[in-house]
Amino acid sequence: MFCERRLLLVLPIVVFLALDGAGCGGGGKQQVTAAELVQKADQACREEQNRFHEIQATPPANASEAADQTKAMVQAAENASSSMDDLNPPDALRTQFDTYLSARDRAIDELKKGQDAAENQDSRAYGTAQASVTKSAPHRKKLAGSLGFKVCSRNAGAA
């Protein structure tokens, strides 16, 4: 009987902690308005673009430096995408936003291919990956603009 009472006292605390840790089904995403989506996504893009400019301030002298620079760019792009992934836009913008994030993910995949190519000293594959990112930039820019993003839509070279 004593054990049952102790269990009944402990069980609600355990359930509360489990629900609190799980975010009550929210998946950890932050619900935002359309205006907040623009503000937060543009902030992520601003940080990404600033980091890209910093990384690319000095052209790489060799394949090793190109690999290091590309790795840093991948990290900057992934950080920005992660910040955006944490946002839960209004339902009316969900499909557009997901399409934009998918386009960013494809660009990041190409950057990773470029990083691998640089690490393998494969200048042809490196150039192909870079060209792919550049070629897909206008599409990402258009998607960002359709969501009202200002910063994300002004730099065609960022992921």
C-alpha positions as CSV (number, residue, x, y, z in Angstrom):
1,M,0.0,0.0,0.0
2,F,2.8,2.4,0.9
3,C,4.6,1.6,-2.5
4,E,1.3,2.3,-4.4
5,R,0.9,5.7,-2.7
6,R,4.5,6.6,-3.4
7,L,4.1,5.6,-7.1
8,L,0.9,7.7,-7.3
9,L,2.8,10.7,-6.0
10,V,5.9,10.2,-8.3
11,L,4.0,9.2,-11.5
12,P,2.5,12.7,-12.1
13,I,6.0,14.3,-11.7
14,V,7.5,11.8,-14.2
15,V,4.7,12.4,-16.7
16,F,5.1,16.2,-16.4
17,L,8.8,16.0,-16.9
18,A,8.4,13.8,-19.9
19,L,5.9,16.2,-21.5
20,D,8.0,19.2,-20.6
21,G,11.0,17.6,-22.2
22,A,9.1,16.6,-25.3
23,G,7.8,20.2,-25.8
24,C,4.2,19.0,-25.6
25,G,4.2,17.8,-29.2
26,G,5.5,21.1,-30.6
27,G,8.6,19.4,-31.9
28,G,10.7,22.3,-30.7
29,K,9.6,24.6,-33.5
30,Q,8.8,28.2,-32.7
31,Q,5.4,29.3,-34.1
32,V,5.9,32.7,-35.9
33,T,3.8,35.1,-37.7
34,A,4.6,36.0,-41.3
35,A,6.4,39.2,-40.2
36,E,8.4,37.3,-37.6
37,L,9.3,34.6,-40.2
38,V,10.7,37.4,-42.5
39,Q,12.6,39.0,-39.6
40,K,14.1,35.8,-38.3
41,A,14.9,34.2,-41.7
42,D,16.5,37.5,-42.8
43,Q,18.6,37.6,-39.6
44,A,19.8,34.0,-40.3
45,C,20.7,35.0,-43.9
46,R,22.4,38.2,-42.7
47,E,24.6,36.1,-40.4
48,E,25.3,33.6,-43.1
49,Q,26.2,36.2,-45.7
50,N,28.5,38.1,-43.3
51,R,30.2,34.8,-42.5
52,F,30.5,34.0,-46.3
53,H,32.1,37.4,-46.9
54,E,34.5,36.8,-44.1
55,I,35.4,33.4,-45.3
56,Q,35.9,34.5,-48.9
57,A,37.9,37.7,-48.1
58,T,41.0,35.9,-49.1
59,P,41.0,33.6,-52.1
60,P,42.3,30.1,-51.4
61,A,45.9,29.5,-52.5
62,N,45.6,25.8,-52.9
63,A,43.2,22.8,-52.7
64,S,43.6,22.5,-48.9
65,E,42.6,26.1,-48.3
66,A,39.7,25.7,-50.7
67,A,38.5,22.7,-48.8
68,D,38.8,24.6,-45.5
69,Q,36.9,27.6,-46.9
70,T,34.2,25.4,-48.3
71,K,33.9,23.5,-45.0
72,A,33.4,26.8,-43.2
73,M,30.8,27.9,-45.8
74,V,29.0,24.6,-45.3
75,Q,28.9,25.3,-41.6
76,A,27.6,28.8,-42.0
77,A,24.9,27.7,-44.4
78,E,23.9,24.8,-42.1
79,N,23.7,27.2,-39.2
80,A,21.4,29.5,-41.1
81,S,19.2,26.6,-42.3
82,S,19.1,25.2,-38.7
83,S,17.9,28.5,-37.4
84,M,15.2,28.6,-40.1
85,D,14.3,24.9,-39.5
86,D,13.3,25.9,-36.0
87,L,10.6,28.2,-37.3
88,N,7.0,27.1,-37.7
89,P,5.5,29.5,-40.2
90,P,1.8,30.2,-40.6
91,D,0.0,27.4,-42.5
92,A,-0.5,29.7,-45.6
93,L,3.3,29.9,-45.9
94,R,4.3,26.4,-45.0
95,T,4.6,24.9,-48.5
96,Q,6.6,27.9,-49.8
97,F,8.8,27.9,-46.8
98,D,9.5,24.1,-47.1
99,T,10.3,24.5,-50.8
100,Y,12.7,27.3,-50.0
101,L,14.4,25.2,-47.2
102,S,14.6,22.2,-49.6
103,A,16.3,24.4,-52.2
104,R,18.8,25.6,-49.5
105,D,19.5,22.0,-48.6
106,R,20.3,21.1,-52.2
107,A,22.7,24.0,-52.4
108,I,24.4,22.9,-49.1
109,D,24.7,19.4,-50.6
110,E,26.5,20.9,-53.6
111,L,28.8,22.8,-51.3
112,K,29.6,19.6,-49.6
113,K,30.4,18.0,-52.9
114,G,32.7,20.9,-53.6
115,Q,34.4,20.4,-50.2
116,D,34.9,16.7,-51.0
117,A,36.3,17.6,-54.4
118,A,38.7,20.1,-52.9
119,E,39.9,17.6,-50.3
120,N,40.5,15.1,-53.1
121,Q,42.2,17.8,-55.2
122,D,39.7,17.3,-58.0
123,S,39.5,20.8,-59.4
124,R,37.0,19.8,-62.1
125,A,34.5,18.4,-59.6
126,Y,35.1,21.4,-57.4
127,G,34.2,23.8,-60.2
128,T,31.2,21.7,-61.1
129,A,29.8,21.9,-57.6
130,Q,30.5,25.6,-57.4
131,A,28.8,26.2,-60.7
132,S,25.8,24.2,-59.5
133,V,25.4,26.4,-56.4
134,T,25.7,29.5,-58.6
135,K,23.3,28.2,-61.2
136,S,20.6,27.4,-58.6
137,A,21.0,30.7,-56.8
138,P,18.4,32.7,-58.9
139,H,15.7,30.0,-58.0
140,R,16.5,30.3,-54.3
141,K,16.5,34.1,-54.6
142,K,13.0,33.9,-56.2
143,L,11.7,31.6,-53.5
144,A,13.1,33.8,-50.8
145,G,11.5,36.9,-52.4
146,S,8.1,35.1,-52.7
147,L,8.2,34.7,-48.9
148,G,9.0,38.4,-48.4
149,F,12.6,37.8,-47.3
150,K,14.7,40.8,-48.1
151,V,18.2,39.8,-47.0
152,C,17.8,36.1,-48.1
153,S,16.7,37.3,-51.6
154,R,19.4,39.8,-52.2
155,N,22.6,37.7,-52.3
156,A,22.3,35.1,-55.1
157,G,25.5,33.3,-54.0
158,A,24.4,32.3,-50.5
159,A,22.8,28.9,-49.9
